[in-house]
Amino acid sequence: MALSDGEVAAFFKDGFVLKKALFSKDEVDALNTVVNNDPTIQKAIYGRSDASGATTELALWTELGNDMFSAVARSARIVDSLEQVLGGEIAFFHSKLTLKRPKIGGAWDWHQDYGYWYRNGYFFPHMASVFLALDPSKKINGCLKVLKGSHNLGRIEHGINKDQVGADMVRVEHAMKYFDLVEVEMDPGDTLFFHCNLLHASSKNDSDQTRNVLLSCYNRADNPPFMESSGNGHTVFETLPDSEVMAYSDRPLDHNKNFHDGGQQKK
């Protein structure tokens, strides 16, 4: 289930690659059960306002445990794929849920993840994110938008726009003249791997349905942060065989799980 040679080449060329149905319906249903019912998640959710003032909600954590979220994060289909494109053993940085409520869920402004991660002391951009759709992620409810190949620009300047860390829009608008804009529509279980310097954004949710996503972010193991910063994470872990992921579906979240609400952004 890892990336093929052609998919690895696409990642290097385009900055992203989409794997259809990487996670099964049963696995996605189990994740959604936690999202919708676990009080630990509900207490951890906080909001981020976009440039228009609309709010997207998220919950973020930097620790792995014995729950379904952590099983997905450690699954071989993710780990083996990332080690191919990052060029070595990986470490877990953080995971997050991003939740766009029907009709009111806000946008994520244009940014690169490394545009603010480097401020946490991650010296090299040997980092990537894995975007797992828990709901249909379509144009109408604010699917991810990317500028294909824009990771080749390297890191560009970022600043604060409302509650979000956004890229310098003068450079983004110039980049739009050179790189194709791709709206990455996804079905539940589809998974997008993308480079930390890929310019990306998402629009507000204009639909009657939620647009929920589980994102897991990683760093190459030889690139630990050299600075202390709130929300830093760098956990080397054992890979979980894909066949064992569902064994964690009935395990509750650790109610002492260390969630973070500052300094991080997402999609």
Order of alpha helices (4+ residues) and beta strands (2+ residues): alpha-beta-alpha-alpha-beta-beta-alpha-alpha-beta-beta-alpha-beta-beta-beta-beta-alpha-beta-beta-beta-beta-beta
